[in-house]
Amino acid sequence: MSEIRPQFVSILTIEDDPGDFGLIQAYARLAKLGASGSKASVTWAKTLAEGIATARSNQPDVVLLDLSLPDSEGLATVQAMRTALPSVPIVVLTGQDDNALANAALQAGAQDYLVKGQFDHDALGRAVRHALVRHALELRLKESEKILLDSRNHLQEQVDQMTHQLKEIKDEFEDVNTTLKILLGYRGRDKLAAQNELVREMSQEVAPFLLKLKKSIRDRKQARLLDVLENNLQHLASQYGNTDTSPFLFWQLTPVEIQVASMIKQGLPTKDIATALSISPETINVHRKHIRKKLGLGNKATNLRNHLMSLPG
């Protein structure tokens, strides 16, 4: 798989200050964001409404979004842009070095943030590249989850068909009632059969897709992410049919938090997780805090990895 980086990067900057836009435009030229070192195309919009209209007529690769605009301020700006353009990654621009605001912006859907006056062309280039990579990986994760869901639905259809056939047999033959009662005593075997069927479906429909990705990957960080995804899929398959467990990570956490939690559970330190996901260690720490909060560990001294390993699913 080639690097997740377009040949030519188009940036929409939604910023009402001409001076700030001029600086961003100059930094973007120096950053050489294209795959072959080409310069980025930078478009300017002075208001949120103008930015949304511009993006809809000519969708950019990434949006640099100021949180203080004439027609919108704060997190509502991120939420409005995310709603209008869910498929475009957002890097927030803020004049405040405020960690709480930055965390809230990430929670609202931004991929990264930059503090005005505290970044140069290298930092801008990294933020844009990492936003593109993370956004693309999130999309791929969602595609993989859809494949798994389709496989489970297909298996459920087969189970439903079998149940219907058993009902027809029961209606036609009275003595089948005794057989059905005996079969109910072997629910454990039924669960194992359902699990084996799911594994077979994954082998036929999901495994070829993962194998194709593995063969095309050249980046070690992306290969590690794919290994995490494959381990999670295998774990879900192994837990299918067990009513005492639940794949909580896939229901409570965001896609990025799932990746971070999986690597924490595997014993990777923050620095290695940051390298694998192309995210700063500070951003990893933000995600750690979010995971702890969602798991009810916000004010506790419990070790996060030990807690993750103790959870079912």
Secondary structure, 3 states (H helix, E strand, C coil): CCCCCCCCCEEEEECCCHHHHHHHHHHHHHHCCCCCCCCCEEEEECCHHHHHHHHHHCCCCEEEEECEECCEECHHHHHHHHHHCCCCCEEEEECCCCHHHHHHHHHCCCCEEEECCCCCHHHHHHHHHHHHHHHHHHHHHHHHHHHHHHHHHHHHHHHHHHHHHHHHHHHHCCCHHHHHHHHHCCHHHHHHHHHHHHHHHHHHHCHHHHHHHHHHCCCHHHHHHHHHHHHHHHHHHHHCCCCCCCCCHHHHCCHHHHHHHHHHHCCCCHHHHHHHHCCCHHHHHHHHHHHHHHCCCCCCCCCHHHHHHHCCC
